[in-house]
Amino acid sequence: MENIRFTLYAVLAAVMFLIWQAWQEDVAKLVPAVAQTAAVTEPAVGSDLPALDAPALNPPPPGEIRQPTPVLASSERIVVETDLFSGEIDTLGGDLRRLALRKYALSTDLPNSPVQLLSDRDGQFYIAQNGLVAASGPAPDHRATYRATAERFTLKDGEKTLEVPLSWTDASGLTVTKRYTFERGSYVVRVDFRVDNRSETPWRGNLYSQLQQLPPPAPKRNILMPTTFTGAAYYDGRRYQKTPFAKLTETPIDLTQPGGWVAFSDHYFLGALLGDASAKSHYYSKLLPAGQVILGLTGETVELAPGETRELEARLFLGPKEQNVLANVAPGLELAVDYGFLTIIAKPLFWVLSWLHAALFGNWGLAIIALTVLIKLGFFKLSEAQYRSMAKMREFAPRIQALRDRYGEDKQKLNEAMMELYRKEKFNPLGGCLPIFVQMPVFIALYWVLLESVELRQAPFFLWINDLSAKDPYYVLPVLFGISMLIQQKLSTAQGTMDPMQQRVMMMMPVVMTVFFALFPAGLVLYWVISNTLGILQQWYITRKVESEKLRHAPAT
């Protein structure tokens, strides 16, 4: 039957589209990796500042072929504990060397092991650095050694903020207090520099802040599951741009403007440097010889007369890409949750899904079911036209079979006769296909919502499904999807509308689609199972309704 064939072909086309996206990503990864002798690009703002050196390297063990993990010199480590973070600050440079996100487990199998967003050990290299540089004279950059007042700082119950002060003094009389500020419930980290020029000469310098990361290895995946973006991203106040690690040699970041931000973005988490909207900052990327990528910003040059004091501030966002949080941190930061070209559909879907979760259910699986019901209600009239078209096709099945018997293998005459039949009866066999055209963008948009949204990461449903963003571990939902598709075929397909070869292909389609959907996130398969189930009920109801109308209008015998 034309409609059910079109439906299955459309679903298959959507899967092929996802495969094509995955292939495009694989092709992009064939771009030559970052050259280890890449030139270091210094910032334009404060371009007369001295270059910052690269860390030493730790060579790989003999016989092991891998990119060596950089090892930075280190001094004392200060432990920081807040409601959201568990981290370490090194007094050498005052770098934030380690940062674990306490509310996000590494996996459902390791609930007590938090995600390490920043780390300089265990094969990971991703740190946050900031400091001051001067065209001439002293300044504590990320190679300076600070003094701390304690070895551990903990956000106590009832406290709203935690401050970690570090101090540095030069023999000339320049004194700098570097202070980290962590706020309860916030993933924004403030780093303030209080510069007190007690020397006898003016001081002129710049504040800089940077993230340094060794690009992680590409994750292993199936071609049916496109990976989300991992690399560098920035916002210039008008548009959101992203660049994979491998392409930073071709398109380095070089931007000067007030406001904006630059970030390392991965699937669910974000490390961003936030610009000051009231002053110009220069955003840049660097490629170090050891393979690390640096994203940074440099503030405007400040001048301090002898005896003058000035406070400078850097802000970082280090945390999950929670959409209701990002929008309130900095303009455009919510764009880091990238749904692709279907964002215009995906964002409203996520908004409705979030409202259903927060206001009614408290369970993302139930919210997905409710969203499915709303989508089906929204498409009810379109689906009714589709199912009426299917019922009409079933009515024509005996006449189409008679045409097949008459013309045999003469495909041309058979098609002409069928077209004449459709014209005479004023029936378009593809007239019910509009709902499929409408639902496919919704299907793909919802796919990216479920794949990209950190809110659904490790979100449990019921029983064996403890992560809606991962595939069903026992493949129960994909099997139910295949069964629902088979039932839809039985309800829709009329004998005589397909030749034997088409019938065999159609019988194989549910099996093929079940295999495909076995690799999709459980939340997406749940949506499609519920959608198919509601479609079956709707189709059964409308078919019976059409048959009743036919009997009522049939001439009396």
Buried (B, 14 or more C-beta within 10 A) or exposed (E): BBBBBBBBBBBBEBBEBBBEBBEEBBEEEEEEEBEEEBEEBBBEBBEEBEEBEBBEBEEEEEEEEEBBBBBBEBBEBBBBBBBBBBBBBBBBBBBBBBBBBBEBBBEEEEEEEBBBBBBBEEEBBBBBBBBBBBBEBBBBBBBBBBEBEEEEBEBEEEEEEBEBBBBBBBEBBBBBBBBBBBBBEBBBBBBBBBBBBBBEBEBBBBBBBBBBBBBBEEEEEEBBBBBBBBBBBBBBBEEBBBBBBBBBBEEBBEBBBEBBBBBBBBBBBBBBBBBBEEEBBBBBBBBBBBBBBBBBBBBBBBEBEEEBEBEBBBBBBBBBBBBEBBBEBBBBBBBBBBBBEBBEBBBEBBEBBBEBBEEEBEBBBBBBBBBBBBBBEEBBEBBBBBBBBBBBBBBBBEBBBEBBEEBEEEEEEBEEBBEEBBEEEEBEBEBBBBBBEBBBBBBBBBBBBBBBBBBBBBBBBEEEBBBBBBBBEEBBBBBBBBBBBBBBBEBBBBEBBBEEEEBEBBEEBBEBBBEBBBBBBBBBBBBBBBBBBBBBEBBEEBBEBBEEEEEEEEEEE
